Amino acid sequence: MAGRQRPWSDHDLGPVDIRTGDLTDLSAVMSVMEQSFPKTYGEGWNVHQCRSMLAMPSAKLLIAQRKTQIYGFVISRQAADEEELLMIAVAPDCQGRGVGYLLLEQMLQAARTNQVASVFLEMRADNPAEKLYSKFGFHRIGLRKAYYTGANMEKFDAVTYKASLTI
């Protein structure tokens, strides 16, 4: 995938490239995931879950990086004309700088190219990422009560979102 600079004027990260990833990126993906998802909410995956998902033929991994530094990633999978955004994460020191925006933008462009009609995702209720998703046309379609189990066994709801893509 061609590299792409983020559209923001704050260039302290330098140009960010978005590229296709694979299982050789697993350790970097896990590093970003462990930094980005506090155990409090039970949202992050362990290395076995991540490896199993990335080994599936329908799984797609996009990596945001500059030189050798990985800033974030997105994992999705396609079935027929639907795609599910399974996981998106940006390293905490890079959050709020357009990395998540670029990852999501690139994922949705690839989905359109692959004739995806709808993209779905689930996230914890009250997750601040909702602002990002709404910029791309995602809207709430459902609620799963007590879906996530945090480190202290506390339960958190998940909200399901959908974006319809014009092909």
C-alpha positions in Angstrom: 0.0 0.0 0.0 1.3 3.4 -0.8 2.5 5.5 2.1 0.4 8.5 2.9 1.0 11.6 5.1 -1.6 12.5 7.5 -3.5 15.7 6.7 -2.7 17.5 9.9 -0.3 20.4 10.3 1.3 19.0 13.5 4.2 17.1 11.9 6.1 16.1 15.1 5.6 12.4 14.1 6.9 13.0 10.6 5.3 11.3 7.6 3.3 8.3 8.6 3.1 5.4 6.1 0.3 2.9 6.0 1.3 -0.6 4.8 -0.1 -4.1 4.7 1.1 -6.2 7.6 1.4 -9.9 8.3 2.3 -12.4 11.1 5.9 -11.1 11.1 4.5 -7.9 12.6 2.9 -9.8 15.5 5.3 -8.6 18.2 5.0 -5.0 17.2 1.2 -5.3 17.1 1.2 -6.8 20.5 3.4 -4.1 21.9 1.0 -1.4 20.6 -2.0 -3.3 21.8 -0.6 -3.8 25.3 0.1 0.0 25.6 -3.2 1.0 24.1 -5.8 -1.2 25.9 -5.8 -1.0 29.7 -6.6 -4.3 31.4 -9.4 -2.5 33.2 -11.8 -3.0 30.4 -10.9 -6.4 29.0 -10.8 -5.2 25.4 -7.3 -6.2 24.3 -6.3 -9.5 22.8 -3.6 -11.9 24.0 -0.9 -13.0 21.6 -2.6 -16.3 20.9 -5.9 -14.6 19.9 -4.1 -12.2 17.7 -1.9 -14.8 16.0 -5.0 -17.0 15.4 -6.9 -14.1 13.8 -4.0 -13.0 11.6 -3.5 -16.5 10.4 -7.0 -16.6 8.9 -7.1 -16.1 5.2 -9.9 -13.4 5.5 -7.9 -11.3 8.0 -6.3 -8.1 7.0 -3.7 -6.1 8.9 -2.7 -2.5 8.2 0.3 -1.0 10.0 1.0 2.7 10.6 4.7 3.4 10.8 7.5 5.9 10.2 10.8 4.3 9.3 11.0 1.3 11.7 8.7 2.8 14.4 5.2 1.3 14.4 2.6 3.8 15.6 -0.6 1.7 15.2 -2.6 -1.0 13.4 -6.0 -2.1 12.3 -7.2 -5.7 12.0 -10.3 -6.5 10.0 -11.8 -9.4 8.1 -14.2 -9.6 5.1 -17.0 -12.1 4.5 -18.9 -11.6 1.3 -19.8 -7.9 1.0 -19.4 -7.2 4.7 -16.3 -6.3 6.7 -15.7 -6.3 10.4 -13.3 -4.0 12.0 -12.0 -6.2 14.7 -9.3 -4.1 16.4 -7.7 -0.7 15.9 -5.0 0.7 18.2 -2.6 3.6 18.2 0.3 3.9 20.6 -0.6 6.3 23.5 2.1 8.8 22.6 0.7 9.0 19.0 -3.0 9.3 19.9 -4.8 12.4 18.8 -2.4 13.0 15.9 -4.3 11.5 13.0 -2.8 8.0 13.0 -6.1 6.3 13.8 -7.8 8.5 11.1 -5.3 7.4 8.5 -5.6 3.7 9.4 -9.4 3.8 9.3 -9.4 5.8 6.1 -7.1 3.3 4.4 -9.1 0.3 5.7 -12.4 1.8 4.3 -10.8 2.6 1.0 -9.6 -1.0 0.7 -13.1 -2.2 1.6 -14.6 -0.1 -1.1 -12.1 -1.5 -3.6 -13.1 -5.0 -2.5 -16.8 -4.2 -3.1 -17.7 -4.2 0.6 -21.2 -2.7 1.2 -21.2 -2.5 5.0 -18.5 -2.3 7.7 -19.3 -3.3 11.3 -17.5 -2.8 14.6 -18.0 -3.3 18.3 -16.4 -1.2 21.0 -16.9 -0.5 24.7 -19.6 1.9 25.5 -18.3 5.4 26.3 -15.1 4.8 24.3 -13.8 8.1 23.1 -13.1 6.5 19.7 -16.8 7.0 18.9 -15.9 10.5 17.6 -13.5 9.1 15.1 -16.0 6.5 13.8 -18.8 9.0 13.4 -16.5 11.0 11.1 -16.6 8.0 8.7 -20.3 7.5 8.9 -20.6 4.8 11.5 -23.8 4.8 13.4 -25.0 2.8 16.4 -27.1 -0.2 15.6 -27.0 -2.3 18.8 -25.9 -2.8 22.4 -24.4 -5.9 24.0 -24.8 -5.7 27.8 -21.9 -6.9 29.9 -19.9 -7.9 26.8 -16.4 -7.1 28.2 -15.0 -8.5 31.4 -12.3 -6.3 33.0 -9.4 -7.4 35.1 -11.4 -7.2 38.3 -14.4 -9.1 36.8 -16.3 -5.8 36.3 -18.6 -5.9 33.2 -18.7 -3.3 30.5 -21.3 -2.9 27.7 -20.3 -3.1 24.0 -21.9 -1.0 21.3 -22.2 -2.2 17.7 -21.8 0.3 14.9 -22.3 0.1 11.1 -21.1 2.2 8.2 -22.7 1.7 4.7 -20.2 2.2 1.9 -21.1 3.6 -1.5 -19.4 1.5 -4.2 
